[in-house]
Amino acid sequence: MIKSLYTAGKLLAQLDDYKAYFHPWSNPFPNLRTEARVVSAEILNGHLLPGLTVEAFNPALVDKYLFREAKANATNLVPTFYLHLQPTIDGQRESIRTMVKKIRQSVKKYNHDFINDEQIDQIERQLQRFSFDPALRYLFTIKIDGHFFGEYAHFRELFVVDKTPYATYWRKSSATDKVCAVSYEPAPEVWGRVNTLGFTVERASFSRNGFNGTESYKMFPVAPDVAKTLEGAKRLVFDRLTRSFFGLNYFVMPRFLQPVSDAQASAFWAEFFLQYKLTVSSPDRSTATFINHESILSAIGNTDVLNQSPVSYSVFFYEENQAQFAIRLHIADILPTRIKQILTVKTSVETCYRALMGNVSTEDGHYERFGVTLAFIKDYFADQVSGKGRSKWAFRPYFFRIVEAVFYQQSLDREQLLRAFMASIRSAFQLDGELPDSFSRHVRHTFVLLRFFHQLKLFSFSGMEPTHLEPVGLLPESFDQQHPDLLTHPLRRAAFYLGCEVAMLLARQKSFYRSEPFRQHLNGLNLDVIQLRKIHLKLTAKMGEYANTAVYDRRHIFASELAHIAQLDAYIGPALLLADDSLSRTDISYAFAVGMTMQKVFAGQQTRVSRSRNNNQVPHYPAA
């Protein structure tokens, strides 16, 4: 990743659209959403002019303002500062005094001779009398003979040679006349503690040259100009490429696999940044998105420049907490062909299983269509926890294992997936009365996710090849034929069809009692073979009882339905009788839950088919 950043940085630093990220000065308002003003004190021929001048802030003049915020108690190289507004008069006066103090420090530390102490006092009085608009943001600077600092070469040179912003890189570990570990070229000086995207050797445990921290340069020596290029590239990545993912940040970063011409590289980067900009504003997670709301992966798959160049991609998940930088996952060297394969499977699954997907409520109370994205997969492998007055998502390690498996085509533990899915399904089952459709939704959505993993060949347990996807069958016969991996095992098939029968019974009870008393026998969907046998016996008895009710009774089970139940029992009875311990409780419970959910789908489809047949019948008229 560091080498990729450097290679990209060297090229991007030459392009007009990105040069600003590699300058030693910076834009004071990089994400400006309100207007900003530049307030200037003017010195003409050594004399401070009365009053302050105000002009609109212009991002194109950043190299003229020469702003770079100093760290901690340090001061700026030239007296260009944020002018912080405060809500109270006393607070504003103190803010101005603090800034003026830093002006004095800057003048004294860097031996500026264009201004004296008395003139600085006058500037403070001018600022205290100035009327600030609280709706605006302000930058303060000083003009000399009508020119900004950046229009003088000696002021610009201060920024070029200044090492202070990089002190943590060289102060405790540096050396001379070494080879840079990034550029592989000899350098008159190298720094030993360069920290880029979380890589650092500032702790003893990271050093493979003993525990002498001053010798950490032996592990990762970086030339100063290379370090500055890396910093510029990092700023560019964080500003242009980074997107949010439920408390984490992530970006997609390309890497050339072989040398290419500058012209080809420039064309590639121009297209990459253009597509990144165009694909980050999706209003919902559509078929073009996979991680969250972005669709850059889709753009990579569909854009010739991005998928036909000798390039691979990395996906980088990280977490920032002030100065702390934690890498959560780095997936390196993903080929465009793999990205296209993932998105092709995703699109096929979403198209064929659209009838089972439905909508999901978002955190802001809106609804969006469910899709195969990491954002929805996250719902089963992360928990919302509260702390410091707000809630955040805590990701379980297996979430990142899933992401790796998808991009690297590694095997997943189906049992571990099912355990996570069943935790949400069981919880929804317990609350089904309070949250209607929650149980069914979780079963349907997890089933779609399992189809996605299966089609990507991430399961090795069954040895079954992915099937040719067709629109999901909404009747038992077609559904059975389409999902041999679910229904080939006799016990799993028995659990599925027993779930179908239970759903039929619960529908009768709901219609008659406005409740579902038989739920009490389902053990919260934590089922094994013994419990399946008990459920089957009680279900058979209850079905016989309802078959003997009057025809007009809502509980009544008709002869045709009894015949259908008898067909299902042919799968259930023998399998339960001969069952062994080859399936876990989780596997059995999940198959049962899928059966309960799909029975509602089957019933709805059968009703639609019957109505369609009745409506399409040609009336018969007697002969004249």
N, C-alpha and C positions, 0 to 999 in steps of 0.2 A: 504493500500500500504506500509506504514512504517513497519508494523508487517511482511508483506511478505518479504520485503527487508532484515529485520533483520534475519528472519528464513533462508532465502537463504544464506545470508552472513555468518552465523555461519558455515554452511556446506561447502560452496565454499572456505572459508578461509583455509580449511584442504586439499583441492585438489591441486595437484602440478600445474595444468594449470592456477590456479586463485589466488594462494597465494600472488603473487606480488601486487595485488590490495589492499591488507589489511595490507601491511607493512607501517610503518611510513615514509619510504623513497620512492622515485618514480623514474620512468624511465625518464631521461631528453629528450629522443627522442622516445615517444611512437608510433608515426606514421611515422617513419623514411622511407623516399623514396630515400634518397641519402646516401652516405657513411658518417660515422662520425669517429672522432678520439678522443682519450683521451690523452691530453697533461699533463705530470706530472713533477713537480719539486721533486727532491729526496733528503731526509735528511738521512744520514748514520752516526750513532754514534754521533748525534748532529751537524754534519757538512753538509752544503748545497753543493751538488755535482755540478760541473760546467755543464752547458747545460741542456736542457730539453729532456725528453724521450717521444716518440710518439708511440702509439699502436692503433690498431683498436678497436673501441667501441664494447663491447660485452654485449648484453641485459641480458645474464645470470649472469653478474657480477654487476648488479644494486645494490645488497645488499652489495657489496664491495666498490663501489664508494660513497655510502651514500649521494646521492643528494636529496635535497628537497628545492625548491625555496621559499625563504622567501617573505612575503607580504610587499608591500609598502617600507618603509625605514628601515625595519628590515634586519637582515643578517642571513646567513645560520649557522646551528649549527656547522658544520665543513667547512673548506674552499674548498668546491667543488662547482664550479660555471659553468654556461654557459659562453663560451668565444665568445662574440658577435663580428662578423666581420663587418667592415664598408667599404664602397666603396672608401674612400679617406684616404690618409696617416694620415692627422691630425685627422680625425674621428676615425681611428683605434687606434691611440695613446691615445686619450681621453677615448675610450672604455676600453683599458687596465688599464689606471689610475683609472677609476671607479671601475673595478673589484678588483684591488689591494687594493683600499680603503675599500672594503667590506671584503677582507681577514683580514685586520688590525682590523676591527670591530668585526669579528668573533673570532679572537684570543683574543682580549681584553675582550669581553663580556663573553665568556665562559672559560676564564682563561686557555687557551691552553699554555702549556709550552714546546712544541716540536720545537718551532721556535721563533726567536727574530726579532726586527725591522730591524736590518741590513740585515738579511737574506731575509726579505720580500722586501727590496730595491733591493737586487740582483735579486730576482725573477722578479721584474718589468723590470729590465734592460734586463734579458734573454728573456722575452716576447716581449719587444720592438724590439729586434734583430731577433726574430723568423720569418720565412717566412711561411705565412698561405696560403693555397689553397682556393680561394673563392668558389670553387665547393663543398667543404666539410663543415661539421659542427663540432664544437669542444666543448669538455668538459675539464675544467681544474680541477686538484686536486693535492694533495701532497702525496707522499709515504714516509712512515717512516720505515727505515731499510728494504726496499724492500716490504713492505706490504701496502695495501690500508687501509683507515680508518675503513672500515667495518670488517676488520680482527682483530680488537681490541674490546674486550667486552665493555670497558668503553665508547668508542665512540658510539657504538650501543645503549647502555643504555641511552645516551643523547636523542636519538630519541624516545625511549619507554616512558620516563617519561615526556617529554616536552609537555606542555599544550598550548604553544603559538599559534599553528595553529588553535586551537579551542577556542581562546579567546572570539570571539563573542558569543560563546555558554554559557560561564560561567561567564564572567567578570561582567555583570550587573545583573545576576540572578543565584544563586546556593544555595544549602542547603546540610545539612549533615543528614545521617541516615534516608533516605526516601526510598520508594518503587519505582522502575523504572517503568514507564508507558508502556514500550515496553516489557521488559523481565518478569515483574510482580514479581521481586525478590528484597529483601532488598539490598540497596547499601549504602556504607559509604559516598558517595557523589553523588549528582545529579546536572545536568545542566538544566537551564530553558529556553534556547533559541536555542535549536537544530533546525536547518533549513535543512530539507531533502526533496527534490523534491517539494520545494515551501512551505512546512508547517513551519510556524514560528509564534511565539507569541511576537515578538519584538515590536509590536505596541499595544497601549492601547486597541484598539477596538477588538483585538483578545483575550484579557484576560477576563475570567469570574470571576476573583477574585478581582474586583475593578480595579483601574487605577494606581496602584503602580507597575511599571515595574519590580522592584526587586523581586516581588512575583509571577512572571510568571511561576516559576517552579511548582507552585501548579496546574497549568493546564496540563503541559506536562513535568514531571520530567524524565530525561534520564540519566542513569549511564554513566560515561566516556567510559568504555570499549564497551558499547552498541553503543554510539555515534560514536566511531571509526569504529566499524563493519558496521554501517549504511553508513559512509563515503566511506569505501572500496567497499561496495555493490553498492553505487551510481556511483563510478568511473567505476566499472565493467559494469554496465548497460549502462552508457554513451559511453563507449568505444566499447563494444561488441554488444549491442542490438539496440542502437539508430540509426535511419535512418531519412532521410530528406523528407519533404513533402511540397514543394513550400513555403519555408520560415519558416515552422514549423519543429519541430522534433517530432518523435514519437517512441515508442517501445511497444512490447508485452511482458507482464510479467506474469508468472504463479504463482499460489498460491495453496498450498495443503489444501484441505478441511478437512482433518483429519490427525492425526499423522501417519507417515510412518517410516519404518526403515531407518537408514542411508544408507544401501546398496541400497534400492529401490530409495531413494532420489538421491543418487549419480548417479545411472543409468539413472534416469530421467533427471537430469541436464546435464549430458554428452551428451545425445541424443538431448536435447533441444538446447544446444549451437552448436552442430554439424549441426543440421537442420537449425538453424539461419544462420550459416556461409555458408551453401550450397545454401540457397534460397534467397540471396540478390543480385545476379548478373544477374538477368533476363534482357536480352537486350531490351525487350519491355514488355508492360502490356499484358501478355498472359492469357489464361483461368485459369492459376494457381495463378494469382495475384488478390488481391482485394483492398488493400489500395493504393499502388503505384507500384513500380517495384518489391517489395518483394513477396515471396510466402510462408512465414512462416505459415500463416493461413491454407494454403493448406496442408502443412506438418503436422500441428496439426491434421487436419481431416483425414489424410491418414497414420499416424504413430501410431501404437498400444500403444507404451510406452507413447505417448503424449496425447492420447485421452481416454485411458482406466484406467489411474491412477486417484485417487480421487483428481482431480485438476480442478480449474477454471482459467480463463485468464482475464487480464485487458489490455486495450489499452489506452495508455497515450499520449496525444498530448500536447506539451508545446512549449514555445518560450523563447529563451535566448537572452538577450541584455547586454553583459558584465556581471556585477554582478547581474543584474535583471533576475528573473525567473518567467515567467507567465504561469500558467496552463490554457490551453485553453479547454481541455476536458479530463475527466478521466472516462472511461467506465469500471466498475468493475464487477468481477464475471460473466464472460461469460462462459457458459458451452461448452465443446467440441461438444456436440450434436447440439447446436445452430450454432456454427461455420460451422459444416458439412452441416447443413440445408441451411445456407446462400450460401455456395459454390455450393451445389447441384442445388439450384434454379438459381444461376448465370450461371452455366455451361449449364443448360437446356435452359435458355433464349438466351444465346449467340449462342448455337447450332441451335435452331429453328428460330432465327431471323438473322442468318448470312447474308442472302440476303439483309438486310436493313442496315448493319453496315458500311461496307466500311472502308477507312483509314482516319486518321487525321494527319494534319501537326503538327510537334512538334516545340518547340521554337528554336531548332537549325537547322530548315529547312528540317529535315527528315520526313518520314511518318511512322506511326505505325497503326496497326489495332485497331479500336475502340473496347472497351470492357466495361463490367459493373464493373467499379472500382471507388473508391472514387476520384481518380485523374481526371476522366472524369466528374463525378458528380460535382466536384468542379468548373468546367468551367461555370456553371450556377448559382453558389452561392458564387462567389468571384470576385473581381475586381482587375485589375492591376493598381496600383497607383505609381506615381513617387515621389521621395523624396531623397534629398542628392545625386543627380547625378545618381541614379539607380531606377529601378522599382521593386516593390514587390507586392505580392498577399495580399489583404486585405479580409479576410474571413467574410462573413455575418453570423450573429448568426444562421440563419436557416440551414446553412451547418452542424453545429454541432448538431442541432436538428435532422437532417436526419440521421447522423451517430448513434446517440442514438437510434432512432426508429428502424434502421436496426438491431442493436445488441440486443436490448431489446424487439423487436417485439411490438412497440408502434404505435399508429395510426398517420398517417401523414395527413396534410391538403392538399387535392388534389388541391384546388383552389390556395393555395400559391405556390405549385410546378408549376402549369400552368402559374402563373404570371411571375415567374422567367424564365421559358422556353420561354414564348411568348416575353419577352423582347429581348432575343437573336434572336428569329425567326423573329420578326418585323424588327430588325436592319439588319439582313441578307437579308430580303425581299427588303428593301430599296436599298441595295448595290448589289443586285443579278447580275446586269450588270457588276459590277466591280469584284465581287468575284463569278464566276460561281460555281454552285452546293452548295454554302454556305447555302442558304435557305433550299434546300432539305436535306442537311446533318444534319442540326440542327433539322429538323422535324423528320427525321428517328431516329436519336440518342436519342432524348427525348422520342420518342415513345417506344423505346427499354427499356429505364430506367423506364418508367411508367409500362411496362409489368413486370419488375423485382420487383418493389414495390407491384404491384397487386398480383403477385404470392407469395410474402412473407406475404400477408394478412395485409398490412399496410393501406388499405383504408377501412373505415367503411361506406362511403357515399352510396354505392350501395347495400350492403348486399349480393353481389354476391360472391360465392366461386371461388377461382382460378380454371381455366380450365386446363384440361389435355393438356400439350403443344405438339403441332405438328409443323412441319416446316411451317413457315408463308405462308398463301395462297397468291399467286401473281396474282390471278384473283378475280374480285369483289365478286363472289358468295362465294368462300371459305374464303376470308378475312372477309366477313360479318358474317359468321357462327362462326368464331373463336373469334370474339371480341364483345360479347354481352354487355359488360360493356361500350364500346364506342358507340355502335349503337342501343341499346335498346330504349333509350330516343328518341322520334320522332323528336324533334328539333335538337338534336345532329346528328341524322342520316341525317336529311335534310341538315344541314350545311356541313356534310361530302360529300354527293353526289352532292351538289351544287359546292363544291370545285372541285370535279371531272369534272363537266361540264365546269367550268371556265378554268381548265387546258387544256381541249380539245380545247377550243376556243383560248387560248393563244398560243398553239402549232400551230394552223392554222395561226395565225397572225405572229408568229415568222418566219414561213416558207415563208410567202408572203412578209411581210413588213420589215423583219429583226428587228422587234421591237414588243412590246406588248402593243398597245394603250389601251386595256381594263383594264390594271392595274390601270389606274387613277380612276376607279370606285370602287376599293377595299378598300379605306379608310385606307391604310397602315396596313391592316389586324386587324383593331380595329373595330369589327363588332358587331352589335346587330340585333334583329329581323327585325326592320324597314329597316336597310341597306341590310339585306339578301333579303328582298322583292324587293327592288330597283334593286339589282344586278340581281335577277332572271328575272325581267321584261326586263331589258336591254339585258341580255344574250339571252333570248328567241327571242327578236327582231333581234339581231345580228345573231343568228343561222339561223333564217328564211331567212335573207338576204344572208348568205353564201350558203344556200341550193339552192338558185336560180341562183348561178353563174354557169359558164360553167364547164363541167366535168373535163377539163384539168386545171382549175384554182386551185391553191394550197389551196385556202380557201374553196373549195367546200366540202360540207357535203353530204355524200351518204345516200341513203334511209335506209340501214342497221344501219347506225350510228344514224339517226333520230329515228329509232325504239328503239335503246338502250337508247337514251336521253329521249324518252317518258316513258320508264320503270323507269328511275331515277326520272323523274318528278312526278311519282306516289307517291314517298316518299317525294318529296320536297313540292309540291303545298299545299296539305292538312295540312301538319305540319306547314307551314308558315302561313296559313290562321287561324289556331286554336291555334297558339303559345301563351304562357303566359310568365311570367317573371321568370320562374323556373331556367333558366340557365343564368349565368353571361356572360358578353361580352368576358371575357377571355376564358371561356369554349366553347362558340360558335366559337370564332376566332380560337381556337386550332383545333377543329373538322374540320373546313373549311380548315385550313392549311394542316392537315393530308390528307384530300381528294385531295387537289391539288398535293401533293407529291405522294400519292399512285396511282393517275391516270397515272403518268409517268411510274410507276412500272408495273401497269396493262397493259398499252399499249405495253411496251417492251416485257412482257410475252406473250401477245396475238400474237405479231409478231413472236416470237420464236415458238409458238405452230403452227401457220399457215405454217411457213416454214417447220417445222418437218412433218406436214401432207403431204405437197406437195412432200417432198423428199422421203416419205415412200410409195407413191402411186405405185402400181404394174402396169407397162405398159400393155395395152391390144393389142394383135396382132390379126389381122383378120385370120379366118380359111383358110387353104390352099385350 
